[in-house]
């Protein structure tokens, strides 16, 4: 965006100014197009520590009159600093420039020019400063216009056009990169392999992304540097807006989920509209998965609130990440409740989804401490959002009942504990108490007295449908040991464990006995 009315003040343009009339370049012609940002009149012998990049030095040579070779040292320092040029009134106190100085001027490409005696330093200084200030004012106006364009594009959410504009101003290919390094938007011919500069776009202490360009900006590219700085600033605004919108969306999703699970809304059309607005997938079936943090023994560790809060928040970030619309989660009362939408209603499909969710949550096992695991309860599938609270209750009951009746399973579907759930509704019934008293408690007492495992053997036997081979495999004992234990159970209870009617009563009694530890009030 260069304007002809205020072009850069190069050494060549400097020598065209009226106050430099008669000045002659003696060496260093290769640097004639260097831009001048600063000007210093040097009459002190100290040559170090005061030079700046793109600086013009003018001098009478008085400070080096007794040792002209110091001009070579000055040129060394100017080269290291990146100065633009040096002008000397050679006929005032120095009659001839040393050959070494002329050689270094040529070597470094730093123009060394002779200033006529009659040219006033004051006039030259005023003229140069005036040119520099005009140029800076012009650039500030240009940058202000650019910044206004940048800001308008960001506020109108036109990031792609912003990237194209940046590429045009910097005369290179440009890309805005996401936090994970993926390309957010880029110019048409951008190639990642050609990136030479990456600038972080930071919001607070967090790096939200980068702006990558295929050009390395030099010290003299001040306008481009300022444009890039402003681009980084407005992109930080863009990322801040996005972050704010994402947080607002997450809060709205959380509010919707809490309301949905509580069952406070009974209007299906309104629920579906709100879910769609919040990016929650609407499919044929809905069901709830509840994830709870427990220790290896299955005991609830809800008292460790701080650790659990960190884990749950980490898991929620995985579940609620943008693009994942078939699952949305929220933490309520020390459990993570996940709404799932699916085209399937089969229990096996739900279990597969739960297993996939666990694998995703535990993709980095180090996130859990050694004695902690996740247990999962699944509710039945429903066709309407207003029926989701029922699925949520089923998932809660599956977790609580499964903890006692299926302690080795990490995933329990409500349909696996339907009978136990029914028996819980009849908890305390005299007949059920009589069954456990007659058929279970005697062998429990026997196990405690003699250190045997008759209860575990009977449970496995009933669960396997009387398959003694499977019982032996499950308990890691010989099949003959299983037969012996069953015989001992029969003797203690005075029953035939192979009788279908007896086995049915044993099964009911065992289920009732296992659910004794379930807190019925907590799962209502």
C-alpha positions in Angstrom: 0.0 0.0 0.0 2.8 2.4 -0.9 1.8 6.0 -1.9 3.9 8.1 -4.3 3.3 11.2 -2.3 5.5 9.9 0.6 7.8 7.2 -0.7 10.5 5.7 1.6 13.4 8.0 2.3 16.3 6.1 0.7 19.9 7.2 0.3 19.2 7.9 -3.3 16.2 10.2 -2.6 18.2 11.8 0.2 20.9 12.9 -2.2 18.2 14.4 -4.5 17.1 16.8 -1.8 18.1 20.5 -2.4 20.0 20.7 0.8 22.3 17.8 -0.3 23.0 19.5 -3.7 26.5 18.6 -4.8 26.9 15.6 -2.6 28.8 12.8 -4.3 28.8 9.1 -3.5 32.4 7.9 -3.2 31.8 4.2 -2.4 29.1 1.8 -1.4 26.8 2.3 -4.4 25.2 -1.1 -3.7 23.3 0.4 -0.7 21.9 3.4 -2.5 18.3 2.0 -2.0 18.6 1.6 1.8 15.9 3.3 3.7 16.7 5.9 6.4 14.7 5.9 9.7 17.0 8.0 11.8 19.7 10.7 11.5 22.7 11.6 13.8 25.3 14.3 13.5 28.5 12.8 14.9 31.3 14.9 16.2 32.4 12.8 19.2 35.3 10.3 19.1 33.3 7.5 20.8 32.0 5.2 18.0 30.2 2.5 19.9 26.8 2.0 21.5 24.8 4.8 20.0 24.1 3.6 16.4 20.7 2.3 15.3 19.4 0.3 12.4 18.8 2.3 9.2 20.6 5.4 10.6 22.2 8.1 8.6 25.4 9.6 10.0 26.7 13.0 8.9 30.0 14.4 10.2 32.7 17.0 9.5 35.2 14.4 10.5 36.5 16.6 13.3 36.4 13.7 15.8 38.7 11.6 13.6 40.9 14.4 12.2 44.0 13.0 13.9 43.2 9.4 13.1 41.2 9.0 9.8 41.5 5.2 10.1 38.8 5.4 12.7 36.3 5.8 9.8 36.9 2.2 9.0 36.0 1.2 12.6 32.9 3.3 12.3 31.9 1.5 9.1 32.5 -1.8 10.9 30.1 -0.7 13.7 27.6 0.6 11.2 27.6 -2.7 9.3 27.0 -4.7 12.5 24.1 -2.4 13.5 22.5 -2.1 10.0 23.0 1.6 9.4 22.1 3.1 6.0 24.8 5.6 5.0 27.5 8.1 6.1 28.2 11.6 4.8 31.4 13.5 5.5 32.5 17.0 4.7 35.8 15.8 3.4 37.3 19.2 2.7 36.7 20.7 6.1 39.2 18.8 8.3 39.8 15.6 6.4 41.2 16.1 3.0 41.2 12.5 1.9 39.2 9.4 2.9 41.5 6.4 3.7 41.4 3.6 1.0 40.5 1.1 3.7 37.4 3.0 4.5 36.4 3.2 0.8 37.0 -0.5 0.6 34.8 -1.3 3.6 32.1 1.0 2.3 32.0 -1.0 -0.9 32.3 -4.3 1.0 29.4 -3.5 3.3 27.2 -1.7 0.8 27.1 1.4 3.0 27.1 4.5 0.8 29.9 6.9 1.8 29.3 10.3 0.3 31.0 13.7 0.3 29.1 16.7 1.6 30.0 20.1 0.0 31.5 22.6 2.5 28.7 25.2 1.9 25.9 22.8 2.8 24.5 23.6 6.3 24.2 20.8 8.8 21.2 22.5 10.4 19.4 22.7 7.0 20.3 19.1 6.2 19.1 17.9 9.6 15.8 19.8 9.3 15.2 18.5 5.8 15.9 14.9 6.7 13.9 14.9 10.0 11.0 16.5 8.1 11.1 13.7 5.5 11.3 11.0 8.2 8.4 12.5 10.1 6.3 12.9 7.0 7.0 9.3 6.1 6.2 8.0 9.6 2.9 10.0 9.7 2.0 8.6 6.3 2.8 5.1 7.4 0.7 5.5 10.6 -2.2 6.7 8.6 -1.9 3.7 6.3 -1.5 1.3 9.2 -4.5 2.9 10.9 -6.6 2.3 7.7 -5.3 -1.3 7.5 -6.2 -1.9 11.2 -9.7 -0.5 10.6 -10.1 -2.9 7.7 -8.8 -5.7 9.8 -11.1 -4.9 12.7 -14.2 -4.6 10.5 -13.5 -8.0 8.9 -13.1 -9.6 12.3 -16.2 -8.0 13.8 -18.2 -9.1 10.7 -16.7 -12.6 11.1 -15.0 -12.6 7.7 -11.8 -14.3 8.6 -11.2 -15.7 5.1 -11.2 -12.2 3.6 -8.9 -11.0 6.4 -6.3 -13.7 5.5 -6.5 -12.7 1.8 -5.9 -9.0 2.8 -3.0 -9.9 4.9 -1.5 -11.9 2.1 -1.9 -8.9 -0.3 -0.3 -6.5 2.2 2.7 -8.8 2.9 3.0 -10.0 -0.7 3.1 -13.6 0.4 1.0 -16.6 1.2 -0.7 -16.6 4.6 -2.6 -19.0 6.8 -4.3 -18.8 10.2 -3.6 -22.0 12.1 -5.8 -23.5 14.9 -4.5 -24.4 18.3 -3.8 -27.9 17.2 -1.9 -26.8 14.1 -4.7 -27.4 11.6 -5.4 -24.8 9.0 -8.3 -22.5 9.9 -8.1 -20.5 6.6 -5.4 -19.6 4.1 -4.7 -17.9 0.8 -5.2 -20.0 -2.3 -1.6 -21.1 -2.9 -0.5 -21.6 0.7 1.8 -24.6 1.3 2.7 -25.5 4.9 6.2 -26.6 3.7 6.9 -23.0 2.6 6.2 -21.3 5.9 9.1 -19.1 7.1 7.5 -17.2 10.0 4.9 -18.2 12.6 3.5 -15.7 15.0 1.5 -16.9 18.0 -2.0 -15.5 18.5 -2.4 -15.4 22.3 -5.4 -14.7 24.5 -4.3 -14.1 28.1 -1.7 -16.8 28.8 -3.2 -19.3 26.3 -1.9 -19.6 22.7 -5.1 -20.0 20.6 -3.5 -20.4 17.3 -0.8 -19.0 14.9 -0.5 -16.8 11.8 1.9 -18.4 9.3 3.5 -16.5 6.4 5.8 -17.7 3.6 8.0 -14.6 3.8 10.7 -13.6 6.2 10.3 -9.9 7.0 13.4 -7.8 7.1 14.2 -4.9 9.5 13.4 -2.4 6.7 10.0 -3.9 6.1 8.5 -1.7 8.8 5.1 -1.3 7.2 4.7 -5.0 6.7 5.9 -5.6 10.3 3.3 -3.2 11.6 0.6 -4.9 9.4 1.6 -8.3 10.8 1.5 -7.0 14.4 -2.0 -5.6 13.8 -3.1 -8.8 12.2 -2.0 -10.8 15.3 -3.9 -8.3 17.5 -7.2 -8.5 15.6 -6.9 -12.3 15.3 -6.6 -12.4 19.1 -9.9 -10.5 19.2 -11.4 -13.0 16.8 -10.3 -15.9 18.9 -11.5 -14.2 22.0 -15.0 -13.7 20.4 -15.0 -17.4 19.5 -13.9 -18.4 23.0 -16.7 -16.3 24.5 -19.3 -17.7 22.1 -18.1 -21.2 22.8 -18.3 -20.7 26.6 -21.8 -19.2 26.2 -22.8 -22.1 24.0 -21.5 -24.6 26.6 -23.4 -22.8 29.4 -26.6 -23.0 27.3 -26.0 -26.6 26.6 -25.4 -27.4 30.2 -28.5 -25.5 31.2 -30.5 -27.4 28.6 -29.1 -30.8 29.7 -29.9 -30.2 33.4 -33.4 -29.2 32.5 -33.8 -32.1 30.2 -32.6 -34.7 32.7 -34.8 -33.2 35.5 -37.9 -33.7 33.4 -39.1 -30.1 34.0 -40.1 -29.6 30.4 -42.9 -31.6 28.9 -43.1 -30.0 25.4 -41.4 -32.2 22.9 -41.4 -29.7 20.0 -39.7 -27.0 22.2 -37.1 -29.5 23.4 -36.3 -30.5 19.9 -36.0 -26.9 18.7 -33.7 -26.0 21.6 -31.5 -29.1 21.0 -31.2 -28.2 17.3 -30.2 -24.6 18.1 -27.5 -25.9 20.5 -26.0 -28.3 17.9 -27.3 -31.5 19.6 -28.0 -34.2 17.1 -31.6 -35.3 16.6 -31.9 -38.9 15.6 -34.5 -41.7 15.9 -33.5 -42.8 19.5 -32.1 -41.2 22.7 -30.6 -42.9 25.7 -28.5 -41.9 28.7 -25.1 -43.2 29.7 -23.9 -42.3 33.2 -20.2 -42.4 34.0 -19.1 -42.5 37.6 -15.6 -42.5 39.1 -15.1 -45.4 41.6 -12.1 -47.2 43.1 -11.1 -50.7 42.0 -13.3 -52.3 44.6 -16.3 -50.5 43.2 -16.7 -48.1 46.2 -17.8 -44.6 45.5 -15.0 -42.0 46.0 -17.3 -38.9 45.8 -15.5 -37.3 48.8 -12.4 -36.7 46.7 -14.2 -33.8 45.1 -11.2 -31.8 43.8 -9.6 -34.8 42.0 -13.0 -35.8 40.6 -13.9 -32.4 39.4 -10.6 -32.1 37.4 -11.2 -35.6 35.9 -14.9 -34.9 35.0 -14.0 -31.5 33.4 -11.3 -33.2 31.4 -13.7 -35.9 30.3 -16.4 -33.3 29.4 -13.9 -31.5 27.1 -13.5 -34.8 25.2 -17.2 -35.5 25.0 -18.4 -32.0 24.2 -15.7 -31.0 21.8 -17.0 -29.2 18.6 -18.1 -31.6 15.9 -19.2 -34.3 18.4 -23.0 -33.8 18.2 -24.2 -37.3 18.9 -23.1 -37.2 22.5 -23.3 -34.3 25.0 -22.5 -34.5 28.7 -22.9 -32.7 31.9 -21.8 -33.3 35.5 -24.6 -33.6 38.1 -24.1 -34.8 41.7 -20.7 -36.6 41.2 -21.7 -38.3 38.0 -21.2 -37.5 34.4 -24.5 -37.8 32.5 -24.2 -38.2 28.8 -27.1 -37.9 26.3 -26.6 -40.1 23.3 -28.6 -40.0 20.1 -28.6 -43.0 17.7 -30.3 -44.6 14.8 -30.2 -47.9 16.8 -32.2 -49.0 19.8 -30.6 -52.5 20.3 -29.0 -53.1 23.7 -25.9 -54.5 22.1 -25.5 -51.3 20.0 -25.8 -49.2 23.2 -23.2 -51.3 24.9 -20.8 -50.9 21.9 -21.3 -47.1 22.2 -20.5 -47.2 25.9 -17.4 -49.2 25.3 -16.3 -46.8 22.6 -16.9 -43.9 25.0 -14.8 -45.5 27.7 -12.0 -46.1 25.3 -12.1 -42.5 24.3 -12.1 -41.2 27.8 -9.3 -43.5 28.8 -7.2 -42.9 25.7 -4.5 -41.7 28.1 -4.6 -44.0 31.1 -2.3 -41.8 33.1 -5.2 -39.4 33.6 -6.5 -41.8 36.3 -4.7 -42.6 39.4 -3.8 -46.2 40.1 -6.8 -47.1 42.4 -9.5 -45.3 40.3 -11.7 -46.7 37.5 -14.8 -45.7 35.6 -18.1 -47.5 35.9 -20.9 -47.0 33.4 -24.7 -47.4 33.6 -26.9 -47.4 30.5 -30.6 -46.6 30.3 -33.0 -47.9 27.8 -33.5 -46.2 24.4 -36.4 -43.8 23.9 -37.9 -42.1 20.8 -38.7 -38.8 22.4 -36.7 -36.2 24.3 -39.3 -35.9 27.0 -38.7 -39.5 27.8 -35.0 -39.0 28.4 -35.4 -38.6 32.2 -36.7 -42.1 32.3 -33.6 -43.4 30.6 -31.5 -41.3 32.9 -33.2 -42.9 36.0 -32.6 -46.4 34.5 -28.9 -45.6 34.0 -28.7 -44.5 37.6 -30.4 -47.7 38.8 -28.2 -49.8 36.5 -25.1 -48.3 38.1 -26.3 -48.7 41.7 -27.7 -52.2 41.3 -24.8 -53.4 39.2 -22.3 -52.3 41.8 -23.7 -55.0 44.1 -24.9 -57.7 41.7 -22.4 -57.4 38.9 -19.3 -55.9 40.6 -16.8 -57.2 38.0 -18.6 -55.5 35.1 -17.6 -51.9 34.3 -20.6 -51.4 32.0 -24.1 -52.4 33.1 -27.2 -51.9 31.1 -30.5 -51.5 32.9 -32.0 -54.5 31.1 -29.4 -56.7 32.8 -30.8 -55.8 36.2 -34.5 -55.7 35.4 -35.3 -58.5 37.8 -33.2 -56.9 40.6 -35.0 -53.6 40.0 -38.3 -55.3 40.3 -37.2 -57.1 43.5 -36.1 -53.8 45.0 -39.6 -52.4 44.6 -40.7 -55.3 46.8 -37.9 -55.0 49.2 -38.8 -56.1 52.8 -41.6 -58.4 51.6 -42.0 -61.3 54.0 -41.8 -64.0 51.3 -38.5 -62.6 50.0 -37.1 -62.3 53.5 -38.1 -66.0 54.1 -36.4 -67.1 50.8 -33.1 -65.5 51.7 -33.3 -66.7 55.3 -33.9 -70.4 54.2 -31.8 -70.6 51.1 -28.9 -68.1 51.3 -28.1 -67.2 54.9 -27.2 -70.8 56.0 -24.4 -71.0 53.4 -23.3 -67.5 54.1 -22.8 -68.5 57.7 -21.0 -71.7 56.6 -18.6 -69.7 54.5 -17.8 -67.4 57.4 -17.2 -70.3 59.8 -15.1 -72.5 57.5 -13.6 -70.1 55.0 -15.3 -71.7 52.0 -16.7 -70.1 48.9 -20.1 -71.8 48.6 -22.0 -68.5 48.0 -19.7 -67.5 45.1 -20.0 -71.0 43.6 -23.8 -71.0 43.9 -24.0 -67.5 42.3 -21.9 -68.6 39.4 -23.9 -71.8 39.0 -27.2 -70.0 38.9 -25.9 -67.3 36.5 -24.5 -69.9 34.1 -27.8 -71.8 34.0 -26.3 -74.9 35.7 -23.2 -75.2 33.4 -20.6 -76.6 35.9 -17.8 -76.3 33.3 -18.3 -72.6 32.9 -18.5 -72.2 36.7 -15.1 -74.0 37.0 -13.6 -71.6 34.4 -15.0 -68.6 36.1 -13.7 -69.5 39.6 -10.5 -71.0 38.3 -11.1 -74.4 40.0 -11.5 -78.0 38.8 -14.9 -79.1 37.7 -14.9 -81.8 40.4 -14.5 -79.1 43.0 -17.6 -77.4 41.6 -19.6 -80.6 41.9 -18.3 -81.2 45.5 -19.3 -77.7 46.5 -22.8 -78.0 45.0 -23.2 -81.3 46.8 -22.2 -79.6 50.1 -24.7 -76.8 49.4 -27.4 -79.4 48.9 -26.6 -81.0 52.2 -26.6 -77.8 54.1 -29.9 -76.6 52.7 -31.4 -80.1 52.3 -32.3 -79.4 48.7 -31.5 -80.7 45.2 -29.8 -77.9 43.3 -30.6 -79.5 40.0 -34.3 -79.4 40.5 -35.7 -76.6 38.2 -38.2 -75.3 40.8 -35.5 -75.2 43.5 -33.1 -73.6 41.2 -35.7 -70.8 40.4 -36.2 -70.1 44.1 -32.4 -70.1 44.7 -32.0 -67.6 41.8 -34.7 -65.3 43.3 -33.2 -65.6 46.8 -29.7 -64.9 45.5 -30.8 -61.8 43.6 -32.6 -60.5 46.7 -29.6 -61.1 48.9 -27.2 -59.3 46.5 -29.5 -56.2 46.4 -29.5 -55.8 50.2 -26.8 -53.2 50.1 -28.5 -51.1 47.4 -29.7 -47.7 48.8 -33.2 -47.6 47.4 -33.7 -44.0 48.4 -30.7 -42.8 46.4 -31.9 -44.2 43.1 -35.6 -43.1 43.3 
